[in-house]
Structure formats: C-alpha cells, structure tokens
Amino acid sequence: MLRFDGKVALITGAGRGLGRSHAELLAERGAAVVINDLDSAAAQEAVSAITAAGGRAAVATGDITKDAEAVVNAAVDAFGRLDIVVNNAGVDSPSPFGPTAVDSIRRHMEINFLGTVAVTAAAWPHLVANSGRVVNTCSPTLSGWEGESAYVASKGAVYVFTRTVSIAALKSGVRVNAIAPTAYTRMASEADLPDALKENLKANYTTAMVSPIVAYLAYEECSISGETILAQGGLIQRFSLAMNDGYTNTEITPEDVKDHLEEILDDSSAKPLGVVGSESETSLLDLFE
C-alpha cells in the first residue's frame, strides 16, 4: 500500500469538493494535510472531519493570489516541513468570447493560473529540500469548450506551466505533474449544463475516482514529471501535445499551403511532443537537427 507517513501536504481549495477528497485520501494514507480555502468555515469543517477519522490536519487560511507565502509558511509552521503541494483552488464562470472577455480572462488567470504559480513558487525551497511533489489541476476542456474561453485559457496556462517547471524540477528531485479531472462537485452542480448531464456526472463521476491519481502523483516513488493525466469516471488517460510529419518545402508559397493542407493536418503520423530540455520523446529542438 502506498503510504505518506511523515509527509506533509498542502492542498488549496480543499474545504469541499475535489480538494477535500484529495486531502482525506492523503490523510487516510498517513500524510499530515494542510487545508487551504477562502471559506474558513469549510476549511475548518474539513479539518475536523479528518482529525475525527484519526488523521492529522490543520487550516491555512488565505487568498493564494495575494498571500501564497503566508499560506505556505502556515503549512510549514503547522507540521515542520512541506513535501507535497496540490494546487486545486480555482474558479469557473461562463465566459463567452466578446468585448467583455478580457476582464473574465484576467480573473480566471489570476486565480487558476497565477494562484498555482504563486503557491508553487512560495513552496519551492521546501519542495527542493525534500524532493517534493507538485500536482496541478488542469481540465479535460483543454482542447476547447464553447462559452468557456477564460476558464480553458487559464487551464491551458497551467498545463504549459506544469511542463515547463518540470524541467527545473528534475534537477532537484522534485516532480511536477497535473490532473485533468471530471467529477461532480459544487462547481459542476452550478455550471450551465443540461440536467441529464449533471445527473450522469453525479452518478458516474465521483471525486473518489480522481483522488487516487492525485495520490500516486504525490507519492515519493512517482518518477514521471511534466505529465497531465485525465481522470474521468474511472478512465485514466495521458493528455499530450503531438506533432505530425507535416509537409516540407523550403520555397513555400501560399498556394503550397492550400494544396498540401490535408497533409499538414494529417494526424496519422503524430507523435507525443516531449518537453524541451527533457529526454522524452520528440522535442521541438528535433526540428533543427
């Protein structure tokens, strides 16, 4: 059994939903967990439930977009160290693209993306010292979702951040990965979705189907880094960028693009695109060889 005895995990947005589920599983497996949430009552309720079940837990209140360092310091003060960061906090508001989209994108970026960056940066010295683990939260909507331009853009930023930071992380023993979960939570219940879809999510896509993936990515023997794992109702998949063989012409013209568009877009030769600076798979640097 994978155990986390002696490890300390900070989980943001853990007062309820996915974050609380992650915290409860990690605590059940022996980790001391630190619950961060803007809703202090929800955070305290989660801590009370975990301690009542025999686990160790503490609250670290604070807005991660403004007080990330204080949140991390509170976690370290509570249990003396920090080994795991689960960046779960986020928002999702309908944001069809148009004249008002900039404000919505800015808000989503500040919370979903910069909040993730801020907590990771503040925790970095502790993670390096302990060969820690970071688990970020992306979304299955990374391929695009109508009416969700702000949310999808912010999660896309988290995806690229995860891949990029994983390079520096490898040199220090830290591993940085992400999940892209589908689960029925309060956010899902309040989303503008058909009732039938909500009922399906509630019945078949539980938070308990996501947290085990988070736990593995947070485990000290997890060796992968820079990956995003989709977790959807028991289905676990890798999400990756890919690059095909394409079309080559050193004297390219607009007409060539038009005439060879099918070849340019043909995915039959596509290969996963590795992180520049890593040793995995195909890299953009291969284009220059």
N, C-alpha and C positions, 0 to 999 in steps of 0.2 A: 504493500500500500504506500502511495506517495504521501509523505508526511512533511510538515513545515515547522516542526518543533524547533524553538529557538529563533525563528524568523519573525520579522515584524513587517506587516503590510499596511500601506496607506491606500485606501480606496476612496476616490472622490465620488460625490453624488450617490452615497451609499445609504441614505436614510430610508430608501424604499426601492422597489423595482430590481433591476439587474444588479446595481451596485450592492444592495443589501444581500442579494443572493450570493454574489461573489464573496462578500465578507463572511457570511455564515458558513460557506463551504470551507474557506481557508481557516476559519477559527475551529471548525469541526476537525480539521486535519492538523491542528496543533499550533497554527500561527497566532500571534497576538495581532489584532487588527485595530486600525485606527479609522474611525468613521468620519468622513468629511461630508457636510451637506449644508446648504444655505438654510434649510429648515432645521433649526437646532432641536426642536421637539421630536422630529422624525429621527434625527441622528441619535438622540438620547434613547428613544424607544428601541432602535436597532441595537444599541449597546446593551440595554437592559435585557433584551431577548437573548443575546449571545452569552452574556455572563450568567443568566439564569440556566442556560443549557450547559454550563461548565466551561465556557470559553473565556478568553481574555480580550477585553475590548475597551477602547477609550474614544472620546469625542475630540475632534479637532475642527472647531468651527472656523468659518472664514470664507470670504469670496476669493476663489482661486485666481480670478483675473486681477485682483488687487493685493491679496495677502498670501500669495503662494509660499513665500519664505516663512511666514508665521505659521502656516498650516504644517509645513514640513518640520519646523522646529518643535511644534507641539507634539507631533508624532514621535520625534526622537526623545523629547523630554518624557513622554509617557512610558516608553519601554526601553530607552537607552540606545537604540540603533534603528536603522531602516534598511530593509533588504528588498522590498517589493513595492512598486507603485502601480496601481491600477487606475488609469485615467478614464473614468467612466462618466463624469459630470458632463452634461450637455443640454441643449435646448433644440426644439424643432417646431418652428412656426411656419405655416403656409406662406410661401413667398414666390408667387408667380412673377416672372421677369417683366420689368417695365420701368417707368420713371421713378417709382419708389423703391426699387430693388436694392439700391446701394445701401440704404440705411439698414435694411434687413440683413444683407450680406455682411455688413460691418459688425452687427450684433452677433450673428452666428459665428463669425470668425473670431471675435473677441472671446467668446465663451468656449466654443467647441475646439477651436484650434489653439489660440493663444493661451487659453487656460491649461491645455495639455502641455504646451511648451513651457509655460511658467512653472508648473509643478515639477516637471521632469528636470528642468534646469536647476531649480532650488534643491532638488533631491540628489542631483548628480554626484556631489562629493561623497555622500553616504553610500550611494549605489556602487561607485568605483571602489570604495574601501571594502565593500562586502561582496563584490562580484554579483551585483544585484540583478533584478529582472524588472522590466517595464512592460506593461500590457496596455496599449492604447485602444480606443474604441472608434472604429470606422463604421461603415454602413454598407449593406448589400445594394444600396442605391447608387454606389459609386459609378455605375455605368450610365446614370442619368435617371431622373424621375420628374415627371411633369408637375409643375407647380411647387417644386422644392429646390429652386435654384440656390438659395442661400445655404440650406442645410447640406445639400450634396456638395457644394463648393467647399464648405468648411471641413467636411469629412474627407474630401479629396486631398485637402491640405494635410490632414492628419496622416493619411496614407503615405504621402510622399515624405513627410517628416519622419515617419517610422522607418522607411527605407534608408533615408539619408543618415539619420542619427545612428542607425545600426552599424555603420562603418566605423565611426569613432568608438562605439561601444565595444566592438570586437577586440580592440587593442587593450581594453581594460578588464575584460572578462564579463562585462555587462551584456545582457541580451535584451533587445528591444523588438517586440512584435505587436501585432494588433489583432483584434477580432472584429468581424463584421456581423453582428448578431441580428436575428429576427426573433422577437419574443413579445408576448402580451404583457405590457406594463401600463402604468397610468398614462404615459406618453402615447402609447398605441391606442388606448381607450378614448383619448381625447382628440385623436387625429381625424382628419376628414376622409374617412374610409367607409365603404359600404358596410352595412350591419352584418351581412353574411360573412364578409372577410374578417371582421372583428371577432365574430363567433368562432371562426376557424382558427384564428390566432389564439384565442383564449383556450380552445380545446387541445390544440396540437403544437403550440409553440410556447412552451413554458420557459421561465428563466432558469429552471433547473437543468434544461437541455443546453444552456450556454455556459454556465459557471464551471463545469468540469474542464472545458477547453481553456478558460482563463487560468484555472489552477495548474494545468500542465504547463502553460506558457510561463507561469510564475515559478515553476519548480527549478531547483538549483541544477538539475541534470538536463534540463531542456537546452539543447545545443543550437537550435535554429535561431536565426535573427534576421530582421528585416522582412518577415513574412506577415501576411494578413490572412487569417483563417475565417472563412464564413461558417457560421453556426446557425442552422435553420431547421428547427424541429427534428433534431437527431441527425441531420445530414451535415457532415463536416467536409468542407472543400477548401482548396487553396485558391485565393484570388491573386492574379498576377497580370502584369503588363506583358505584352507579347510583341514580337517583331517578325514580319514575314520576309521572304527573299526579295520581294518587290520587283522593281524594273530598273535597269541601269542604262543610262545614256549620258555620256559626258558632254554631249552637244544638244541637250534637252530643249525642246520648244513647247509652247503651249499646246500645239497640235499633238505632240507626242504624249503629253499627259492625258489628253482627251482620248486618244486612240488606245492607250495602254491602261486605262483606269481599272478595268477588270483585273488585270494582272497586279496592279499596285495594291488593290484592296483584297486580293485573294489570301484567305487565312489558312489555306491547306498546308502551307509551309511554315506557319507561325511557330516560334519557339519562345518560351518564357524569357523575359528580359531581366538579367541579373543587375545587381547594384554595382555601379562604377566604383572600383576600389575593392570589391569583394572577389572571391574566386569562383563564384557560382554562375553557371550557365552563360548565356550570351550577354555581352555588355555593349553599350553604345560605343565604347572605345574600339570594339572589334571592327567598326565601320572604317576606321582609319588605318587598319593594318593592310 
